[in-house]
Amino acid sequence: MKDNTGKINDLIKKRFSPLAFDKRAIEEYKIMRLFEAARWAPSSRNEQPWRFIFATRDDGPAFENMISTLAEGNRIWAQNVPLLILSIASFYSSFSGKPNYYAMHDTGMAVGNLLVQATEMGLYVHQMGGYDKKMARQKLGIPEQYEPVAMIAVGYRGNPDDLPDDLQKREQARRTRLPVEEIVFRRVWKTT
């Protein structure tokens, strides 16, 4: 396949998941714009199964509740972010009450929109799977028919020098992606 990576949208190429965040607060209108972008994502049967819970540093105990659910390795750097979001998926169809097998995909689409919008506004996003889902469900009052998906840190870029040495190395490592040939197959699956 021909490499056309130079022709993709600059916002997609610019997107980066840092560990170093500035503590500066995010303007409220920007926070709401993130969720407006997520709201416009496509979804199977227009179910829109995504839900979000968020807290800013100014929300005090609510923010601390979210931080407390993070794995220790994430808590080290995420304590500096000004905004935490938990993405959540509804696992049951509002049409039939049956399992919605596309809920995670659709929730990911909504977060993808949020990521592009954040990048356009000069914000950075780092998604985390390293958090305690059971604790998040309990502390944030998430109903049983919904499933916590990812914790999301959002903020302005910080100074990597403020991170511990091991995290500085991760922060400054070269960004890599698998070649297109390893992830896209024409007609049938191919092994390398």
Buried (B, 14 or more C-beta within 10 A) or exposed (E): EEEEEEEEEEEEEEBEBBBBBBEEBBEEEBBEBBBEBBEEBEBBEEBBBBBBBBBBBEBEEBBEBBBEBBBEEBBBBBBBBBBBBBBBBBBBBEEEEEEBEBBBBBBBBBBBBBBBBBBBBEBBBBBBEBBBBEBBBEBBEBEEEBBBBBBBBBBBEBEBEBBEEEBBEEBEEEEEEEEEEEEEEEEEEEEE
